[in-house]
Amino acid sequence: METKILKVVRQGEAFSVQSSKQESGVIQKCNIVLKELGSKFENEYVCAMLGNLAACRFYEGDIVIAILRFSTHEYQGQVFQEILATDIVKIN
């Protein structure tokens, strides 16, 4: 996991997804785009926020501290990168 100071680019709406780890069988998920501070060419990350964090709203330009977990998974012979935001705190 990595802790980074980032700027919010945009955030989508929360939606329900299947989860075998939840008693109800579903969990809330929301995607957020975060960018490193600096020029317009800095790294950007498309991250998933799950559960209670998915209900939090962040807005374009918000500066946040985010803990990101990077992982990969294989599906039908292809490998995909996943970035999960495990915690995000607004600092401005």
N, C-alpha and C positions, 0 to 999 in steps of 0.2 A: 504494500500500500504506500501511497505517496500523499503528502499534504502539500497543497499548492494554494497560492493566492491568485485568483482568477477573476475575470470580468464575465458577467452573464451576457450572452449574445441573444438568446431567446429560450423560451420554455414552452413545451406543448401542454395540452390538457391531460389530466390523469385518466386512465382507463383501467379496466379489470383484466387480469390475465390468470391463467390456470397456474396453481402452485400446489405441489404435493406436500410442501412444508407447512402449509396453513391448514388449520382444522376445517375452515369453511371451503377449502379447495381453490380459493381465489385470493389474489392480492392486488392492490393498486400499484400501477406503474406509471411513470411520467418520464419523458425524455427532456433533457436540458443540454444546451450547447454552451460550453464554457471556453474562454480564450485567455491565454497567458497575457500578462500586461506588457506593453511596449508598442511596437509598430503594428501596422495592419497585417504584417506577414508572420505574426507569432503563431505558435501551435494552437489548434482548436481541438476540443474533445466533445464528442457526442456521448453523453452519459445517461444511464438509467438511474432513476430514483425509485425506490420501492417502499411499500407500506406507508407509515405515517409521513415519511419524508416526501412522498409523492404528492401529498396534500399541501405542502408548503409552496407558496408563490414567491418567485423571484422575478425581477423585471430587468429589461435591457439596461445595461450600464451599471447594475449593482456590482459592487466589489465584494467577493466572498472568499472565505477560506473553505476549501473542500478537501475531503479525504477521498481519494480515488483508488479503487481496486481494479487492476488490470488482469484480464484473464483471456483465455481462448477456449473455444469448443469446436468440435467437429460435427458436421451435420451433412449427411448424404455425400460424403467424400470431400467436402469443402471445409476449410478452417476459417473461423470467424473470430475477430477481436471483440471483446466486450469490455466496457468500462462502466463500473458501478460506482456511483457516488454514495458512500456509506454515511457521510455526514456533510452538511453544508451550513455555514453560519455567515450571515450578512455582516460586513464590518463597516459599511458607510451609511 
